[in-house]
Amino acid sequence: MPSTTIATAAEAPARRNALDVFRAGYTRMLEWLVSALMIVLFVEVTAGVVFRAIGQSLIWYDEIASVLLAWLTFYGAALASAKRAHIGCPEVVDAMPPRARRAVNIVAQLLVIAFFVLLGSVGALIMPILATDALVSVPEIPMSIVQSVIPISSALIIVAELLHLMDLVRRRAPADSGGLSLSEGLH
């Protein structure tokens, strides 16, 4: 019987480490995606400015720059979720007793996840509707590709938020430290 307890205790750090490894890889993947979008946006806008300066304006550069900026915003929000870097207002929740603070953090996290499930679902539902529309300056690019950022980034944010929810559920609020802060539970 004691060997089972030892094996279970030994497995817990391995699971935690696997989750931490996944979280680190997930965050790194989002960093690469956001960095790539920033570079593409920089190159595209720079090319547009150069071509305009030499009197050969690109008809598509403004519209593509707008799309790239929107993609950068949505995927950047997913990265901010993974890094727990969104703005929060923790003062009210931090003043609560530890148990209430933990409960509020978990409920708030569930509400964030529910919002992004709704946003992603609606985003996926409109994809077929947008399949017949295209960009004005580049009609070869369907609007469904442009708007795919909504369900994709929603799914990426949901993964990041679920990872944090698992942390909130697994942790116990220490009685002497005041528990988890809202900045660890909300953004």
C-alpha positions in Angstrom: 0.0 0.0 0.0 2.7 2.6 0.8 4.3 1.9 -2.6 1.1 3.1 -4.3 1.2 6.3 -2.3 4.8 6.8 -3.2 4.1 6.2 -6.9 1.1 8.6 -6.9 3.2 11.3 -5.2 6.0 10.8 -7.7 3.6 11.0 -10.6 2.1 14.4 -9.5 5.3 16.4 -10.2 5.6 14.6 -13.6 2.0 15.6 -14.6 2.7 19.2 -13.4 5.9 19.2 -15.3 4.2 18.0 -18.5 1.6 20.7 -18.1 4.3 23.3 -17.5 6.2 22.0 -20.6 3.0 22.2 -22.7 2.2 25.7 -21.4 5.8 26.9 -22.2 5.6 25.4 -25.7 2.2 26.9 -26.3 3.3 30.3 -25.2 6.4 30.1 -27.3 4.3 29.1 -30.4 2.1 32.2 -29.8 5.2 34.4 -29.5 6.5 33.1 -32.8 3.1 33.6 -34.5 2.7 37.2 -33.1 6.4 38.0 -34.0 5.9 36.7 -37.6 2.7 38.8 -38.0 4.6 41.9 -36.7 7.4 41.3 -39.2 5.0 40.7 -42.1 3.0 43.8 -41.2 6.2 45.9 -40.9 7.5 44.6 -44.3 4.1 45.2 -46.0 3.6 48.7 -44.6 7.2 49.6 -45.4 6.8 48.4 -49.0 3.6 50.4 -49.3 5.3 53.6 -48.1 8.3 53.0 -50.4 6.1 52.3 -53.5 4.0 55.4 -52.7 7.1 57.5 -52.3 8.3 56.5 -55.8 4.8 57.2 -57.3 3.8 53.6 -57.8 1.2 53.1 -55.0 0.1 49.5 -54.3 -3.7 49.3 -54.5 -3.9 46.5 -51.9 -1.5 47.7 -49.3 -4.0 49.6 -47.1 -6.5 46.8 -47.0 -3.9 44.1 -46.3 -2.3 46.2 -43.6 -5.8 46.5 -41.9 -6.2 42.8 -42.0 -2.7 42.1 -40.6 -3.3 44.6 -37.8 -6.6 42.9 -36.9 -4.8 39.5 -36.9 -2.0 40.9 -34.8 -4.5 42.2 -32.3 -6.5 38.9 -32.0 -3.4 36.6 -31.9 -1.7 39.1 -29.5 -4.7 38.8 -27.2 -4.2 35.0 -27.2 -0.5 35.5 -26.3 -1.5 38.0 -23.5 -3.9 35.3 -22.2 -1.2 32.7 -22.2 1.2 35.1 -20.3 -1.6 36.4 -18.0 -0.8 39.9 -19.2 -4.3 41.4 -19.7 -5.3 44.4 -17.5 -7.1 43.6 -14.3 -8.7 45.3 -11.3 -7.7 43.1 -8.4 -8.3 45.4 -5.4 -11.8 44.4 -4.6 -11.2 40.7 -4.9 -7.9 40.9 -3.1 -9.7 42.4 -0.1 -11.9 39.3 0.2 -11.2 36.3 2.5 -9.2 33.6 0.8 -12.1 31.2 0.1 -14.2 33.9 -1.4 -11.3 35.1 -3.4 -10.7 31.7 -4.8 -14.3 31.2 -5.7 -14.6 34.6 -7.4 -11.4 33.8 -9.4 -12.7 30.5 -10.6 -16.2 31.9 -11.5 -14.6 34.8 -13.3 -12.3 32.4 -15.2 -15.3 30.3 -16.2 -17.1 33.5 -17.5 -14.1 34.4 -19.6 -14.0 30.9 -21.1 -17.8 31.0 -21.7 -17.4 34.4 -23.5 -14.7 33.0 -25.8 -16.7 29.8 -26.5 -19.6 32.0 -27.6 -17.3 34.3 -29.7 -15.6 31.4 -31.3 -18.9 29.6 -32.0 -20.4 32.7 -33.6 -17.2 33.3 -35.6 -17.3 29.8 -36.9 -21.0 30.1 -37.8 -20.4 33.2 -40.0 -17.5 31.6 -41.9 -19.8 29.9 -44.6 -21.7 33.2 -45.0 -18.5 35.1 -45.7 -17.2 32.5 -48.1 -18.9 34.3 -51.0 -17.4 37.7 -50.1 -13.8 38.8 -50.8 -11.4 41.6 -50.2 -12.0 44.6 -52.4 -8.4 45.2 -53.5 -7.5 41.5 -53.6 -10.6 39.6 -54.7 -8.7 36.3 -54.7 -8.7 36.4 -50.8 -12.2 35.4 -49.4 -13.5 37.2 -46.4 -13.8 33.8 -44.6 -10.0 33.6 -44.6 -9.8 37.1 -43.2 -12.4 36.5 -40.5 -11.0 33.1 -39.6 -9.0 34.9 -37.0 -12.1 35.2 -34.7 -12.7 31.4 -34.1 -9.0 30.5 -34.3 -7.9 33.1 -31.8 -10.9 32.3 -29.6 -9.8 28.7 -29.5 -6.3 29.8 -28.7 -7.5 32.0 -25.8 -9.7 29.2 -24.5 -6.7 26.9 -24.3 -4.7 29.5 -22.4 -7.7 30.2 -20.1 -8.3 26.5 -19.4 -4.6 26.1 -18.5 -5.0 28.9 -16.0 -8.3 27.5 -14.7 -6.6 24.2 -14.0 -4.0 26.1 -11.9 -6.8 27.9 -10.0 -8.7 24.7 -9.3 -5.6 22.7 -8.2 -4.2 25.4 -5.9 -5.4 25.7 -2.4 -5.5 29.2 -0.9 -3.0 29.3 2.0 -4.7 30.6 5.2 -1.7 32.8 6.1 -0.9 34.3 2.8 -4.4 35.6 1.9 -4.9 33.2 -1.0 -4.8 33.8 -4.7 -5.0 37.3 -6.0 -7.4 38.5 -8.7 -4.4 39.3 -10.8 -3.7 35.6 -10.9 -7.3 34.8 -11.7 -8.7 37.5 -14.0 -7.6 39.8 -16.7 
